[in-house]
Every structure is written in C-alpha cells, then in structure tokens.
Amino acid sequence: MSFVEYSEEIRDGDMAIVYQGHESMMPVKVRHGAQTQTRYGAIRHSADLIGKRYGAKVTCSKGGWVYVLHPTPELWTVTLPHRTQILYTTDIATITLMLELKPGSVVCESGTGSGSLSHAILRTIAPTGHLHTVEFHQQRAQKAEEEFAEHRVDHLVTVTNADVCEDGFGVTGVADAVFLDIPAPWEAVRHAKAALKAHGGRMCSFSPCMEQVQRTRQALLAANFEELSTLEVVLRVHEVRSVSMPLPDFGPDAEAPPDRGAAPLRTTTPPREMPAHTGYLTFAAKPRDRRL
Ligand SMILES: C[S@@+](CC[C@H](N)C(=O)[O-])C[C@H]1O[C@@H](n2cnc3c(N)ncnc32)[C@H](O)[C@@H]1O
C-alpha cells in the first residue's frame, strides 16, 4: 500500500480505510494480532484483513459488515485526524488544476497543517516530483513527517520546521508552483518568488477573509506577479428525489393526453442550509521577464 501506487492485497503495516457507510469511515493501521472495533463489532486484522483484497466486504464479530478500502488522498481528507483546519477536495481540485500540477512537478507549500493538501499534491506529482512543505509548529511538522513515512510517500517530500515568512522554503529557483495556507501570506510572497523557477511558475494563496486577500494581492502586484485572479469555490450538493406532478389542464379544447394521471419526475432539491464559504483562492503567475 502506498498513497501513490495501488496494491491489490492488504498487508501488515498498511493503512486501510474501513467504510461503515458514506458518512462513517475510519483509517486503520493494519497490524498482525490487532483488532479494530466498528459499529458492527470487531475486525481481527490477522484473520479478517491481512491477505484479503482491497475492496473486500469483511464480516465483523456482531454479524454486520464493512468494506475495507485502499487509501486515496480524497478518503484521507475525510478521515484524517485534524490538527488544524484543513483543505477539502473541492478547493484541492481547483488548486491542482490552476497550479498546473502534474507528475514531476516541484511544489513548495506552507503550512503543512494536517497534511490534507500535501497528500493530494504528492499523488499528483509522483513518481518524479518533489514537495517542500514548511510548518512552524514543531509537533505538527513531526507528525506530518511520520504520516508521510507510514503512507510510503516520504521519498517525495521534505518537511521543514521553520517560519516561512522569516526563513522561506529552504530552496531557490526550483519550484513549478507555490501554495500558501497561512494567516499572513503577504509576508511570504518574496520567498514564494525566490523559490519559483526563474522562468515563470504559478502560486496560490488560500485565505478565509477578503482583507487577507486584498493584502496578499497588493504584495503580489508589488512583486510584479501577473495574471492575478481570486476564486471562491462553492460546493452545492443537491439531493435527487422522485416526485409526482399532476398533468396541467389546458382546457376542454386541448387534445387530451393519453393518461390523465400524475407524471412521475426525477428532480433535485438543495438542502435548506448549506455550509458554503471555506475561503478564497488567489492565483498568480511569476513574471517571465527575468528583470522583474
Ligand atoms: C490551516 S493550516 C494548513 C492546513 C493544510 N493546508 C491542510 O490542508 O491540512 C495552517 C498551518 O500553517 C502553519 N503556519 C502558520 N503560519 C506559518 C508560518 N509563518 N510558517 C510556517 N507555518 C505556518 C500553522 O501552524 C498551521 O499548521
């Protein structure tokens, strides 16, 4: 098992996702002799997991069952232990697209936080790219490093425990893309510019407040960044339902429909209340003219 390569078989030492339902999943470290409690009873790792195929349906001790899934960055984002606020797949997908990330890309990121975005970046840039991620909280940096090793992506990432606004990313002129998720991104813009390759490269900053966006945009313009754009990505989930609609009465002269009953229709409804705002994504390109 690795977050950047699919394996068929569950092995000792893997991290697997136990799926109890769409709203109830949990990550499990697979260990010989260990047990995990689920809402349907216990799973014994040696008997029920090791040697089975990912995707298998596993019967628990109380007779209910769960699926055991191969981890992906998307499943990790919805099951990871939160040490900070995290980025979710809707924003992550936009960041990946707009920063033009691909296999082989070199990316700088700060802060690492809970590593939600980092795992998605690593899957995209594998097998030859590299992520330099900077986190100033010592325990968060250490925990992220441990998780990258457990998820077998540590060869693709360098974690640095530092203040990115003071010390930068620790690399110069190598990055294809830079991503910032810190409270004062404008203080790191000069370091982002220094980390990016001499010719071009793109950066993105995530901020919950418009005031942060304004200050970041001012710093980007002052540093001669180009093609500035700020987006807010809002996920709107609609529930699909079947409804019956009475046929309209067009009066006595109208041609009678073959069946005067109700017409079954498939429609969607948005939930009454919907959490929407996460933050604004500000994108910019490094000037291609080396003199700027
Ligand atoms: C919101 S979290 C990042 C979440 C991350 N994007 C994710 O998806 O899991 C922000 C992180 O930035 C770190 N941070 C804040 N200011 C920083 C700085 N100047 N240098 C390095 N890290 C910083 C914080 O300690 C925190 O862990």
The ligand as an SDF file (V2000), in Angstrom:
LIG
                    3D

 27 29  0  0  0  0  0  0  0  0999 V2000
   -4.8320   25.9190    8.1550 C   0  0  0  0  0  0  0  0  0  0  0  0
   -3.3860   25.0600    8.4760 S   0  0  0  0  0  0  0  0  0  0  0  0
   -2.9400   24.3830    6.9130 C   0  0  0  0  0  0  0  0  0  0  0  0
   -3.8120   23.2190    6.5310 C   0  0  0  0  0  0  0  0  0  0  0  0
   -3.3440   22.4410    5.3220 C   0  0  0  0  0  0  0  0  0  0  0  0
   -3.4430   23.2390    4.1080 N   0  0  0  0  0  0  0  0  0  0  0  0
   -4.1440   21.1620    5.1760 C   0  0  0  0  0  0  0  0  0  0  0  0
   -4.8470   21.0120    4.1500 O   0  0  0  0  0  0  0  0  0  0  0  0
   -4.0720   20.2900    6.0580 O   0  0  0  0  0  0  0  0  0  0  0  0
   -2.2020   26.3480    8.6280 C   0  0  0  0  0  0  0  0  0  0  0  0
   -0.8720   25.8580    9.1610 C   0  0  0  0  0  0  0  0  0  0  0  0
    0.0920   26.8590    8.8850 O   0  0  0  0  0  0  0  0  0  0  0  0
    1.0110   26.9010    9.9470 C   0  0  0  0  0  0  0  0  0  0  0  0
    1.6490   28.2280    9.8690 N   0  0  0  0  0  0  0  0  0  0  0  0
    1.0910   29.4290   10.1520 C   0  0  0  0  0  0  0  0  0  0  0  0
    1.9660   30.4170    9.9300 N   0  0  0  0  0  0  0  0  0  0  0  0
    3.1100   29.8390    9.4900 C   0  0  0  0  0  0  0  0  0  0  0  0
    4.3890   30.3360    9.1080 C   0  0  0  0  0  0  0  0  0  0  0  0
    4.6530   31.6460    9.1400 N   0  0  0  0  0  0  0  0  0  0  0  0
    5.3320   29.4480    8.7090 N   0  0  0  0  0  0  0  0  0  0  0  0
    5.0680   28.1250    8.6760 C   0  0  0  0  0  0  0  0  0  0  0  0
    3.8690   27.5900    9.0330 N   0  0  0  0  0  0  0  0  0  0  0  0
    2.9060   28.4390    9.4360 C   0  0  0  0  0  0  0  0  0  0  0  0
    0.1650   26.6480   11.1840 C   0  0  0  0  0  0  0  0  0  0  0  0
    0.9520   26.1480   12.2420 O   0  0  0  0  0  0  0  0  0  0  0  0
   -0.8330   25.6230   10.6580 C   0  0  0  0  0  0  0  0  0  0  0  0
   -0.3970   24.3090   10.9300 O   0  0  0  0  0  0  0  0  0  0  0  0
  1  2  1  0
  2  3  1  0
  2 10  1  0
  3  4  1  0
  4  5  1  0
  5  6  1  0
  5  7  1  0
  7  8  2  0
  7  9  1  0
 10 11  1  0
 11 12  1  0
 11 26  1  0
 12 13  1  0
 13 14  1  0
 13 24  1  0
 14 15  1  0
 14 23  1  0
 15 16  2  0
 16 17  1  0
 17 18  1  0
 17 23  2  0
 18 19  1  0
 18 20  2  0
 20 21  1  0
 21 22  2  0
 22 23  1  0
 24 25  1  0
 24 26  1  0
 26 27  1  0
M  CHG  2   2   1   9  -1
M  END
$$$$
